[in-house]
Each structure stands twice: as C-alpha cells, then as structure tokens.
Amino acid sequence: MNLRILIYLNNQILEIMSVVKEFKEFAVKGNVIDLAVGVVIGAAFGRIVTSLVTDIMLPPLGILTGGVDFSDMKLVIKAADVAKKTAAVSINYGNFINILIQFIIIAFCIFLVVKGINSMKKKEEAPSAAPAPTNEEVLLTEIRDLLAKGK
C-alpha cells in the first residue's frame, strides 16, 4: 500500500514539474516578452493621448464652441436627492466625446505605425535577380534548342 502511494506521489510530482517546465518555456519565449513590453508601452501611450486630448485639444475646441467643457456635458435623467443621499443619474455624453476623440487619435497613430512597418517590409522584400539556372536546366535548354533546329 505504501508503495502505491509513493508511486502515485512520484507521478504527481513529475506531472507538476512538466507543467512548470512548459510554463517556463512559454514565459521565456521572445513573443511573450515582446507582448508584455508592448502592453506597458501601450498603457503609457494611452496616458499620453489622454493628456493630449483633455489638456491640449479640448480646451481650444471648448473655446470654439463657446466655452463648453466637454467633460462636464451630461444629460441628467434623475437629479440627486440630498435628503435621500442618492447620486444623480446621468448620461455623460461629454466624457464619451473625450474618449471618442482619444480613440480616433490612437487609431490614427497605430495606422501610421503599421503603415511605416509595412513600408519597411516592402523595402526588405524587394525582388532579387532570378537565380542562375542549374546545370540540369542548362543541359535541358541546349537539348531543346538542338531539337528545335533539327525539325
């Protein structure tokens, strides 16, 4: 009975070690690390775009629209009740406009990055000269030409 338990435990330990080994191979692959770096850079880029939209683009746009601050625009469905201590229920469409502008800027930046990467790939994939024919191809071409002259 004790031998069966030891064999079972040994098999479980081997299985766990196999899973740990697989995870280690997966986590150390270059693609996973590249993805992690991309997520971190993307998060930082998102904060930059948020600041660009809220701090630089929307204030002049608010002046053009008569001093309207988009972030405060909302449609109040139910007003707040101080006596009942309930918050106002509203549709914050101004915040939606801010986020929509941020999305358009991010999408345009990603488009430019992808376009740049694709143009670099096209330069790398420039067609090279046709490979020189093999000896067999040269001999077959000569035979074909000789047969054509003989007709």
Protein Blocks (a to p, Z undefined) as FASTA:
>chain_A
ZZmmmmmmmmmmmmmmmmmmmmmmmmmpmklmmmmmmmmmmmmmmmmmmmmmmmmmmmmm
mmmnoopafklgccdfbdcdfklopacddddfklmmmmmmmmmmmmmmmmmmmmmmmmmm
mmmmpccddddddfklmmmmmmmmmmmmmZZ
